[in-house]
Amino acid sequence: AGLQAGKQQKLELTALLRQVQEGDVKGRRPAKTKPEAQAEFDARRQLKGMTPEEALNRLESLVRRLASETVA
């Protein structure tokens, strides 16, 4: 079956993973012509100040929740 994540969940997964790996987002928000990049930037910006450990805990919780929804 595999995990089924919606767009918002994929954004959250990506943002949390990058927070773990890279820390806070840096730089400027992408141009309006790149809405997907803007959405990812915004999702990452919401995590500003979160420690890698905290981001990893949230990431693990989200993956577990998605996995249980897939099984259910």
KEPADO-108861 format. One record per residue: x, y, z of N, C-alpha, C, O in turn; residue in one letter. Coordinates in pm, 1 decimal. Example, Ala and Ser with C-alpha at 12.3 -4.5 7.8 and 13.67 -1.06 7.14 Angstrom:
BEGIN
{{1319.0,-569.0,780.0},{1230.0,-450.0,780.0},{1320.0,-330.0,780.0},{1423.6,-331.9,846.5},A},
{{1285.0,-225.0,708.0},{1367.0,-106.0,714.0},{1290.0,3.0,787.0},{1340.9,113.8,803.9},S},
***
This chain:
BEGIN
{{82.6,-119.0,0.0},{0.0,0.0,0.0},{86.9,125.2,0.0},{76.4,206.8,-91.5},A},
{{172.5,142.1,100.7},{259.3,259.1,106.6},{190.8,377.3,172.2},{69.3,378.1,191.5},G},
{{270.1,475.9,205.7},{216.0,596.1,268.2},{146.1,682.0,165.0},{196.7,701.4,54.5},L},
{{31.3,732.8,200.7},{-41.3,824.3,114.3},{-44.3,960.3,183.5},{-114.6,978.6,282.9},Q},
{{30.9,1053.7,131.3},{35.6,1186.2,192.2},{-20.2,1288.2,94.4},{10.9,1286.0,-24.7},A},
{{-102.6,1377.2,146.3},{-154.2,1486.1,65.1},{-47.8,1593.1,47.8},{61.0,1584.2,104.7},G},
{{-80.6,1694.3,-31.8},{16.0,1801.9,-58.3},{64.3,1868.5,69.9},{184.0,1891.5,87.3},K},
{{-28.6,1899.0,159.0},{8.3,1967.7,282.6},{99.5,1879.8,367.8},{196.2,1928.0,426.7},Q},
{{68.1,1751.9,373.6},{150.6,1660.1,451.9},{289.1,1644.8,389.5},{388.7,1635.7,461.2},Q},
{{295.8,1641.8,257.3},{425.7,1632.9,190.7},{509.1,1757.4,220.0},{629.7,1748.4,243.1},K},
{{443.6,1873.5,219.0},{514.3,1996.9,253.1},{569.0,1989.7,395.2},{683.6,2026.4,421.1},L},
{{485.4,1942.2,486.4},{527.6,1932.2,625.9},{642.5,1832.7,641.7},{738.9,1859.4,713.4},E},
{{632.0,1718.6,574.9},{739.6,1619.4,580.2},{870.6,1678.1,528.0},{975.7,1663.8,590.4},L},
{{862.5,1743.9,413.6},{981.5,1803.5,352.7},{1040.5,1911.6,442.4},{1161.7,1916.8,463.3},T},
{{954.2,1997.4,495.0},{1001.6,2106.4,580.3},{1069.0,2052.1,706.0},{1175.0,2100.2,746.0},A},
{{1007.4,1952.5,767.4},{1065.5,1894.8,889.0},{1199.2,1827.3,859.2},{1295.3,1843.0,934.5},L},
{{1204.8,1752.8,750.2},{1329.4,1685.2,714.3},{1440.8,1786.8,689.3},{1553.6,1768.6,735.1},L},
{{1409.0,1892.2,617.6},{1511.7,1993.3,590.0},{1550.0,2070.2,716.1},{1663.9,2115.2,729.1},R},
{{1455.5,2085.6,809.3},{1488.3,2150.2,936.6},{1587.7,2063.9,1013.4},{1680.9,2115.4,1075.2},Q},
{{1567.4,1932.5,1009.3},{1660.5,1840.0,1075.1},{1798.2,1850.5,1009.8},{1899.7,1859.3,1078.9},V},
{{1801.0,1849.6,877.8},{1927.4,1844.6,804.1},{1999.3,1978.7,795.4},{2122.0,1983.9,804.5},Q},
{{1923.9,2087.4,778.0},{1984.7,2216.3,745.0},{1960.7,2325.9,847.6},{2029.6,2427.8,846.3},E},
{{1864.4,2306.5,936.0},{1830.2,2412.8,1029.8},{1735.0,2512.7,965.2},{1667.6,2481.8,866.9},G},
{{1730.7,2632.1,1021.6},{1636.6,2734.2,975.7},{1657.3,2769.0,828.5},{1769.4,2771.3,777.6},D},
{{1545.3,2795.8,762.4},{1549.7,2838.5,622.9},{1620.6,2973.8,614.7},{1606.0,3058.8,702.5},V},
{{1695.9,2991.1,509.5},{1769.8,3116.2,489.9},{1737.6,3170.6,351.7},{1686.0,3099.5,265.5},K},
{{1768.4,3295.0,333.0},{1749.2,3354.6,201.7},{1612.6,3418.0,186.2},{1536.9,3434.7,281.8},G},
{{1584.5,3452.3,63.1},{1460.5,3521.9,30.9},{1355.1,3424.7,-19.4},{1385.3,3317.2,-71.1},R},
{{1231.7,3466.1,-2.6},{1119.2,3386.7,-51.7},{1124.7,3381.9,-204.4},{1147.8,3484.7,-268.1},R},
{{1104.1,3265.2,-263.5},{1107.5,3253.4,-409.7},{1002.3,3341.8,-477.8},{906.4,3386.8,-415.2},P},
{{1022.6,3364.5,-604.2},{933.4,3449.7,-683.5},{793.1,3390.1,-693.9},{773.7,3269.5,-679.2},A},
{{696.4,3477.6,-719.5},{556.7,3434.6,-734.2},{538.5,3335.7,-848.1},{441.2,3260.3,-850.2},K},
{{630.3,3335.5,-941.7},{620.9,3243.4,-1055.1},{655.5,3100.3,-1015.2},{644.6,3008.3,-1096.1},T},
{{697.4,3082.1,-889.8},{733.1,2948.9,-839.8},{651.2,2917.4,-714.6},{704.9,2915.3,-603.9},K},
{{520.3,2892.9,-732.4},{433.3,2873.6,-615.7},{470.9,2753.6,-529.0},{455.0,2758.8,-407.0},P},
{{520.2,2646.4,-589.4},{559.1,2530.2,-508.4},{680.0,2562.8,-421.0},{686.4,2522.5,-304.9},E},
{{774.8,2635.4,-477.5},{892.2,2675.9,-400.0},{852.0,2772.2,-288.8},{906.8,2766.8,-178.7},A},
{{756.6,2860.0,-317.6},{706.9,2951.5,-214.7},{641.6,2873.9,-100.7},{664.5,2903.7,16.6},Q},
{{561.0,2775.3,-135.5},{492.1,2696.2,-32.8},{593.0,2623.3,55.2},{576.7,2617.5,177.1},A},
{{696.6,2568.1,-6.0},{799.1,2499.1,72.8},{873.8,2598.5,162.1},{900.2,2569.9,278.9},E},
{{907.3,2713.8,107.4},{976.2,2816.5,185.5},{890.7,2857.6,305.4},{940.1,2867.4,417.7},F},
{{761.9,2881.4,280.2},{671.3,2923.1,387.5},{658.6,2815.4,495.1},{656.2,2845.7,614.4},D},
{{650.5,2690.0,451.9},{641.6,2579.4,548.2},{767.9,2572.8,633.2},{761.1,2549.3,753.8},A},
{{881.2,2593.4,570.9},{1007.5,2591.0,645.5},{1019.1,2711.2,738.3},{1070.3,2699.9,849.7},R},
{{971.3,2825.8,692.0},{979.6,2947.3,774.1},{898.5,2931.0,902.9},{934.8,2986.7,1006.5},R},
{{789.5,2855.2,896.6},{707.9,2831.8,1016.2},{783.1,2751.7,1122.4},{746.2,2753.7,1239.9},Q},
{{887.1,2682.2,1081.6},{964.5,2599.7,1175.1},{1085.9,2673.4,1232.0},{1163.8,2615.9,1308.0},L},
{{1101.3,2799.4,1195.5},{1218.6,2876.2,1237.7},{1236.2,2868.6,1389.4},{1142.2,2890.0,1465.9},K},
{{1357.8,2838.1,1430.1},{1390.0,2829.5,1571.9},{1373.3,2689.9,1630.9},{1416.0,2664.6,1743.6},G},
{{1311.6,2599.5,1555.6},{1293.0,2462.8,1604.2},{1426.8,2389.1,1598.1},{1498.4,2396.2,1498.2},M},
{{1459.1,2319.0,1705.5},{1584.5,2243.9,1707.1},{1573.7,2122.9,1614.9},{1463.6,2074.9,1587.7},T},
{{1687.3,2073.6,1567.1},{1684.0,1952.3,1484.6},{1619.1,1834.4,1557.8},{1548.2,1754.6,1496.5},P},
{{1643.2,1823.6,1687.3},{1585.6,1713.5,1765.1},{1433.4,1723.7,1769.5},{1362.7,1624.3,1752.9},E},
{{1384.5,1844.7,1792.1},{1239.9,1866.6,1796.4},{1177.5,1838.5,1659.3},{1070.7,1777.9,1649.9},E},
{{1245.0,1882.7,1554.2},{1195.3,1858.0,1418.4},{1192.8,1708.3,1388.9},{1098.4,1658.7,1327.3},A},
{{1295.2,1636.9,1432.1},{1300.6,1492.2,1410.6},{1186.9,1422.5,1485.0},{1124.7,1330.9,1431.2},L},
{{1159.6,1464.9,1607.1},{1048.6,1406.5,1683.4},{915.5,1429.6,1612.2},{833.2,1338.6,1602.6},N},
{{894.7,1551.4,1562.4},{770.4,1581.0,1490.5},{762.6,1502.4,1360.4},{655.6,1455.3,1321.9},R},
{{875.6,1488.6,1293.3},{880.1,1412.5,1168.5},{843.3,1266.3,1194.6},{763.0,1208.0,1121.8},L},
{{901.7,1208.5,1297.4},{871.4,1068.9,1331.6},{724.1,1051.9,1367.2},{661.6,953.9,1326.8},E},
{{668.9,1145.6,1441.4},{527.2,1138.3,1478.6},{437.7,1145.5,1355.6},{340.0,1071.5,1344.5},S},
{{471.6,1234.8,1263.8},{392.0,1249.3,1142.1},{398.4,1122.5,1057.4},{296.4,1077.9,1004.8},L},
{{515.8,1065.3,1044.2},{530.4,941.9,965.9},{450.4,828.6,1030.3},{383.2,752.1,961.0},V},
{{457.8,818.2,1162.6},{380.1,714.2,1232.4},{230.5,734.7,1210.2},{156.8,639.0,1186.2},R},
{{186.2,860.6,1218.6},{43.7,889.1,1199.2},{0.3,853.2,1057.0},{-105.0,792.6,1037.3},R},
{{81.1,890.3,959.1},{48.1,857.5,820.2},{46.2,706.4,798.7},{-39.6,653.9,727.7},L},
{{140.9,637.8,860.3},{147.0,492.2,846.6},{23.5,427.1,908.5},{-31.4,332.3,852.3},A},
{{-20.0,477.0,1022.8},{-137.0,417.4,1088.0},{-264.3,447.5,1009.6},{-356.2,365.6,1007.6},S},
{{-270.9,563.7,945.2},{-387.0,596.6,861.9},{-392.3,505.6,739.9},{-500.5,469.9,693.2},E},
{{-276.2,468.4,688.7},{-269.1,381.3,571.9},{-315.5,241.0,607.0},{-383.3,175.4,527.9},T},
{{-278.6,195.2,726.5},{-314.3,60.8,771.0},{-462.6,53.2,805.6},{-529.3,-46.2,777.0},V},
{{-512.8,158.8,867.1},{-652.5,159.4,914.9},{-752.9,153.5,802.5},{-873.5,153.3,827.4},A},
***
